[in-house]
Amino acid sequence: MRNVAEIIRQSSVRDNVDRIKPFVKVQEDRRISSEWFRNKSFPVFDFNVRNIEENLRRKEQLVNNLKKEVKLLMEEAVTRRHMNIKSNYVAALCAAIEECILDGLKRRLLGLFGIQSTYALIYNISKFCPEAAVVLSKMTQSDEQYGSLLSSKFAWIQIGLMEKKLSTILEFIHSSVLIFMDLSSNILDENDLRREILCFRCRKYYEKSALMLDAVKGGVVAALLG
């Protein structure tokens, strides 16, 4: 009986050992894996840096395209001594300007009038930018001077060029980032406080990475059209 009992006991122990072997192996594998991960080095991907580089390339491309169109228009104007506002050169320049202004413009503004256009922006800032208000008023007038332009996708940009208001409007938009920097450093001129506060509102229409809010390149866009 003792032998049988001993055999049964030993068999039971072996069964239990066999039963827990898989669990022991799993724990051992986990231990080895964790040690391997701790001792190995892996490449670290900084997605923020990648996004910054992509933003810089995009802005650079937009500014370079605008520079090219300005140069072509100036060369053509020198050759012909007169430039029609409806010419292909002016249309190409307006398209380049539109792309610069559209960059980073928030989606809720893009769909305000049912089309992807910067007209929604000019409509909103006309409330506190006098130059934008002048351009908008010209668009609502059915006079012979600009009546033929109203069907154009870039109507307000063309009128802004003709009225020599476009550069000031773009500088107004761009100044919002400079005013933000002034607010941060607390060096505001009290005489210009009202205009600065109004201009500061432009920031809410753009994403932080927008070209027009770039402290350097945004100013270049306005300067090229001055």
Backbone torsions as a table, in degrees:
resi	resn	phi	psi	omega
1	MET	NA	-38.5	179.9
2	ARG	-63.1	-41.2	-179.0
3	ASN	-63.5	-42.9	179.4
4	VAL	-63.8	-44.6	179.2
5	ALA	-62.1	-40.0	179.3
6	GLU	-65.7	-40.1	179.2
7	ILE	-63.5	-43.4	179.6
8	ILE	-62.6	-42.3	-179.0
9	ARG	-63.9	-44.8	-179.7
10	GLN	-65.5	-38.3	178.2
11	SER	-63.8	-40.4	179.4
12	SER	-63.9	-39.6	178.4
13	VAL	-64.1	-44.1	-180.0
14	ARG	-62.2	-40.7	179.3
15	ASP	-61.6	-42.0	-180.0
16	ASN	-65.6	-40.1	178.5
17	VAL	-62.8	-46.5	179.2
18	ASP	-61.7	-34.3	-176.5
19	ARG	-69.4	-33.9	-176.5
20	ILE	-94.2	-7.0	-179.4
21	LYS	-55.4	-47.1	179.7
22	PRO	-58.2	-38.5	-180.0
23	PHE	-68.3	-38.4	177.6
24	VAL	-63.3	-41.2	-179.7
25	LYS	-64.1	-41.4	179.1
26	VAL	-61.3	-45.1	179.7
27	GLN	-62.8	-38.5	178.8
28	GLU	-65.8	-42.9	178.5
29	ASP	-61.5	-40.8	179.1
30	ARG	-63.9	-40.9	-179.8
31	ARG	-63.4	-44.4	179.2
32	ILE	-63.1	-42.9	-179.1
33	SER	-63.1	-44.3	-178.8
34	SER	-64.8	-38.8	177.2
35	GLU	-65.1	-38.0	-179.8
36	TRP	-65.0	-42.6	179.5
37	PHE	-65.3	-37.0	-178.9
38	ARG	-68.2	-34.2	-175.3
39	ASN	-88.2	-15.2	-178.7
40	LYS	-92.9	151.2	174.9
41	SER	-109.4	141.2	-177.6
42	PHE	-123.0	150.8	176.9
43	PRO	-66.8	136.5	179.3
44	VAL	-102.1	122.4	-179.1
45	PHE	-96.6	120.4	177.4
46	ASP	-98.6	95.4	-176.4
47	PHE	-69.2	-25.7	177.8
48	ASN	-65.2	-41.9	177.9
49	VAL	-63.5	-41.4	179.3
50	ARG	-62.1	-42.9	178.8
51	ASN	-63.9	-39.5	178.8
52	ILE	-62.6	-43.4	179.6
53	GLU	-64.3	-41.1	178.4
54	GLU	-64.4	-40.3	177.8
55	ASN	-63.1	-41.8	179.5
56	LEU	-63.7	-42.4	179.2
57	ARG	-65.0	-41.2	-179.8
58	ARG	-63.5	-46.1	179.8
59	LYS	-63.6	-42.2	179.8
60	GLU	-61.4	-40.9	179.2
61	GLN	-64.9	-42.2	179.4
62	LEU	-63.5	-44.6	-179.8
63	VAL	-66.7	-41.8	179.3
64	ASN	-63.5	-39.1	178.0
65	ASN	-64.9	-40.0	177.5
66	LEU	-65.0	-42.7	177.9
67	LYS	-59.0	-42.1	-179.5
68	LYS	-62.5	-44.7	-178.5
69	GLU	-68.4	-36.6	176.6
70	VAL	-63.7	-43.0	179.8
71	LYS	-63.3	-45.3	179.7
72	LEU	-62.1	-41.3	-179.8
73	LEU	-65.4	-42.1	179.9
74	MET	-65.4	-40.6	178.0
75	GLU	-64.0	-41.7	179.6
76	GLU	-67.9	-37.4	179.4
77	ALA	-65.2	-37.4	177.7
78	VAL	-66.8	-39.7	-178.5
79	THR	-68.5	-45.9	-174.9
80	ARG	-92.4	-17.2	-178.8
81	ARG	65.7	0.2	176.4
82	HIS	-155.7	137.1	-177.8
83	MET	-124.7	121.8	177.5
84	ASN	-76.3	134.8	-178.4
85	ILE	-62.6	-20.4	-179.7
86	LYS	-95.4	6.0	-177.3
87	SER	-68.5	160.9	179.3
88	ASN	-64.3	-31.7	179.8
89	TYR	-65.9	-42.5	178.0
90	VAL	-67.4	-39.9	179.1
91	ALA	-62.0	-41.6	179.1
92	ALA	-66.1	-38.9	177.7
93	LEU	-65.0	-44.3	179.6
94	CYS	-62.1	-37.7	178.1
95	ALA	-64.4	-40.6	178.7
96	ALA	-66.1	-40.0	177.2
97	ILE	-64.0	-43.9	179.5
98	GLU	-58.4	-43.0	-179.8
99	GLU	-63.5	-38.7	178.9
100	CYS	-65.0	-43.3	-178.3
101	ILE	-72.2	-34.2	-179.5
102	LEU	-68.8	-27.0	-174.7
103	ASP	-58.9	118.1	177.9
104	GLY	79.0	3.9	178.1
105	LEU	-69.2	132.8	-174.0
106	LYS	-66.0	145.7	-173.1
107	ARG	-61.6	-32.6	-178.1
108	ARG	-65.4	-26.2	175.9
109	LEU	-80.1	-37.1	-177.7
110	LEU	-60.6	-33.8	-176.6
111	GLY	-98.0	9.5	-174.9
112	LEU	-61.6	-37.8	-178.8
113	PHE	-111.2	17.3	174.9
114	GLY	82.6	-1.2	178.8
115	ILE	-136.4	157.5	178.1
116	GLN	-83.1	95.2	-174.9
117	SER	-149.0	158.3	177.7
118	THR	-85.9	1.6	179.7
119	TYR	-60.6	-35.3	178.2
120	ALA	-60.9	-36.3	179.0
121	LEU	-67.4	-48.9	-179.0
122	ILE	-62.4	-34.5	178.6
123	TYR	-63.8	-42.7	-178.1
124	ASN	-73.1	-42.8	-176.7
125	ILE	-78.8	-12.7	178.4
126	SER	-63.5	-17.9	179.7
127	LYS	-69.8	-25.4	-178.6
128	PHE	-136.8	11.9	173.8
129	CYS	-122.1	107.2	-175.7
130	PRO	-56.6	-39.1	-179.0
131	GLU	-65.5	-39.4	177.0
132	ALA	-66.3	-36.2	178.6
133	ALA	-64.7	-37.4	178.1
134	VAL	-63.3	-46.6	-179.7
135	VAL	-62.5	-43.4	-179.5
136	LEU	-63.8	-38.7	179.2
137	SER	-66.4	-35.4	177.1
138	LYS	-65.1	-32.7	-180.0
139	MET	-71.4	-29.1	-178.4
140	THR	-86.9	-9.8	178.2
141	GLN	-87.8	134.6	-179.4
142	SER	-95.6	51.4	179.6
143	ASP	-87.9	167.8	-176.7
144	GLU	-71.8	-24.7	-175.2
145	GLN	-64.6	-45.1	-175.6
146	TYR	-120.5	2.4	-177.5
147	GLY	-57.0	-35.7	-178.0
148	SER	-74.8	-12.5	-177.8
149	LEU	-91.6	-15.0	-171.0
150	LEU	-64.4	-22.2	178.6
151	SER	-82.7	-8.0	-178.7
152	SER	-76.6	145.3	176.9
153	LYS	-63.9	-29.2	-176.9
154	PHE	-107.0	31.0	-173.1
155	ALA	-53.7	-49.8	-175.4
156	TRP	-67.6	-32.7	178.1
157	ILE	-68.2	-42.8	178.2
158	GLN	-62.7	-43.9	178.6
159	ILE	-66.0	-38.6	177.0
160	GLY	-60.9	-38.2	176.3
161	LEU	-66.3	-45.5	-178.5
162	MET	-64.2	-38.2	-178.6
163	GLU	-86.3	-2.2	-178.8
164	LYS	57.9	41.0	179.4
165	LYS	-112.1	-15.1	-170.5
166	LEU	-62.8	-45.8	-179.0
167	SER	-59.7	-40.2	179.6
168	THR	-66.5	-39.0	178.2
169	ILE	-63.9	-44.6	-179.8
170	LEU	-66.2	-37.8	177.1
171	GLU	-66.0	-35.5	177.0
172	PHE	-61.5	-44.6	178.8
173	ILE	-65.2	-46.8	-177.7
174	HIS	-65.5	-34.2	-176.9
175	SER	-61.8	-17.8	-179.4
176	SER	-60.7	-33.6	179.2
177	VAL	-75.5	-34.4	178.3
178	LEU	-69.2	-38.3	178.3
179	ILE	-67.4	-35.8	176.1
180	PHE	-59.9	-40.0	178.2
181	MET	-67.2	-38.5	177.9
182	ASP	-64.8	-40.6	178.4
183	LEU	-62.0	-36.6	-179.4
184	SER	-68.3	-33.6	-177.2
185	SER	-97.3	-2.5	176.8
186	ASN	58.8	43.4	177.5
187	ILE	-124.3	68.4	-177.8
188	LEU	-101.4	141.9	173.9
189	ASP	-86.5	120.4	-175.3
190	GLU	-62.2	-30.3	-178.5
191	ASN	-66.4	-29.5	-178.4
192	ASP	-103.4	12.0	-172.8
193	LEU	-60.5	-42.0	-177.1
194	ARG	-62.0	-49.7	-179.9
195	ARG	-63.6	-37.5	-179.4
196	GLU	-65.3	-40.5	179.0
197	ILE	-66.0	-41.7	178.7
198	LEU	-64.1	-44.4	-179.2
199	CYS	-64.9	-34.9	-179.4
200	PHE	-60.0	-25.0	-179.6
201	ARG	-65.0	-22.9	-178.5
202	CYS	-60.2	-27.2	-177.8
203	ARG	-59.7	-31.5	-175.3
204	LYS	-69.5	-15.6	-179.4
205	TYR	-87.5	-10.1	-173.9
206	TYR	-122.3	153.5	168.9
207	GLU	-74.9	159.6	-176.4
208	LYS	-63.3	-28.2	-176.2
209	SER	-88.9	7.8	-175.6
210	ALA	-64.6	146.9	178.9
211	LEU	-59.5	-45.1	-175.5
212	MET	-67.1	-17.0	177.1
213	LEU	-98.2	3.9	175.8
214	ASP	-73.6	127.9	-174.2
215	ALA	-59.4	-28.8	-178.2
216	VAL	-104.8	-58.9	-173.1
217	LYS	-67.8	-31.2	177.0
218	GLY	-63.1	-37.1	177.1
219	GLY	-68.9	-31.2	178.5
220	VAL	-64.0	-40.4	179.8
221	VAL	-58.3	-47.3	180.0
222	ALA	-66.9	-40.7	-177.4
223	ALA	-66.1	-35.1	-179.1
224	LEU	-63.7	-25.0	-176.4
225	LEU	-105.2	7.7	-179.0
226	GLY	-79.3	NA	NA
